[in-house]
Amino acid sequence: MRIKVFDEHHEAFLYWETAALQKKIKKEATLLHVDFHSDDGVPHFLKTSVYSKNIRQFTQEELSIGNFIIPSILRGTIKKVIFLHPFFASKAKRMEVGSLKGEGKAIVAKQKFKKLTRILFPDIKEWSQVKLNDVSKVKEQDVILDIDLDYFSCNLFPILEFKLKLSKQQLKSAQRFSTSQDDFRLKLNYFNLKRNYLSLFKIPRIAKDELIYNDSFEWIDYSIKKFVRGLRVRPLLVSICRSEKSGYLPKKYAKLIEERLIKYLCNPPKNIEFPSVTHFRIFPFIASADNFIYNVYTKRIEKLNKTSLFFWNQIKEGRDFDQILRKTLTKYDVDREVVKQDLLSFVFYLKQNVIIS
């Protein structure tokens, strides 16, 4: 399995396109994009053509962490994008992308170009995207497997941006900081250093304190195992992004997630067990009524069945795992191990949907 790890996500573009030129992957491939973010932004106006032979220079000067997939579609390397998100799913959509006069500089993406407009965009490429929240639903076999480690531990909401002026000495430090340490050693175009300011990203208190849905190494390890066990694809190549320098992956998780993911991809775990659970805490932005749970921030409504509703009411009353287990066994004539697995599955479901910690 060919695996490359990058500091920031747009470096994957260089990896894919180099592999395509070397004919290690076929054109119009399927991309399985495992990420908390879609990264399908359109780089509308470029100084260097997307068709440039100097892929390294193009990646370094023109791309950012949120707009590297569309250029690869326009170059014909990718035809279909399967976006695997931890929470959300949506129906497939068909899109088109092209550049003015086919020069690869002024890029436009639409659902469908009009007939007259198509004359001005002779290099139009059709592509499709589907968003899934369950890796086992991915049926395609030969794919480019692209994983951002923030998928396993990420802030749920956009973080605030503050722009600060830097001194010359600070600027030099920032430039050193924004150079990747991987094989390609690219300057990371995430920080706009030419304008002499650095975009610092601060996390609001509620997002930092409340919305990291995987809050322990034990749960993260389980999440990675669960992902790998559900993976049915046959990767042509694997690109992995750390997202640590840009602040989307907490430093305390970065090394652990990277090492465990590569380990399990190369040697899939045969058996996985739920991590230990003791106490629960329901986030203050969660509302519930009857058999529905409502997440105010995601605007997502969860409907509970009879068993899940019983568990939920026990959690609301402040009972820990063992207390809920004992109460369930007292009330119902059921097997202990079956109840334990059902309760653990429900707890993991709530954690994934940012309802409890």
Buried (B, 14 or more C-beta within 10 A) or exposed (E): EEBBBBBBBBBBBBBBBBBBEEEEBEEBBBBBBBBBBBBBBBBEEBEBBBBBEEBBEBBBBBBBBBBBBBBBBBBBBBBBBBBBBBBEEEEEEEBBBBBBEBBBBBBBBBEEBEEEEEEBBEBBBBBEBBBBBEBEEBEBEEBBBBBBBBBBBBBBBEEEEEEEEBEEEEBEEBBEEBEBEBEBEBBBBBBEBEEEBBBEBEBBEBBEEBBBBBBBBEBBBBBBBBBBBEBEBEBBBBBBBBBBBBBBBBEEBBEBBBEBBBEBBEEEBEEBEBBEBEEBEBBEBBEBEEBEBBBEBBEBEBEBEEBBBBBBBBBEEEBEBEEBBEBBBEEEEEEEEEBBEBBBEBBBBBBBBBBBB
